[in-house]
Amino acid sequence: MDLGDERDPNVGLQEDGATFTIPQHPVRRRIHGIQTFNVPGGGEYFFMPSLSALRWIGDLRQSSGHA
């Protein structure tokens, strides 16, 4: 599905009166007045995995024989 002129509410800044459409069957749901959830600082966005995800990645490495 193409977002068209809409912006993902989880990523990026929202303009006043922003709208987001959720595809549903049989009728889509449109949400009006979306606010910005996160504000990027310094022009960059960093993803930090959870500690459980880092442990899982570490376990994969050990179980494959790579140290």
Secondary structure, 3 states (H helix, E strand, C coil): CCCCCCCCCCCCCCCCCEEEEECCCCCCEEEEEECCCCCCECCECCCCCCHHHHHHHHHHHHHCCCC
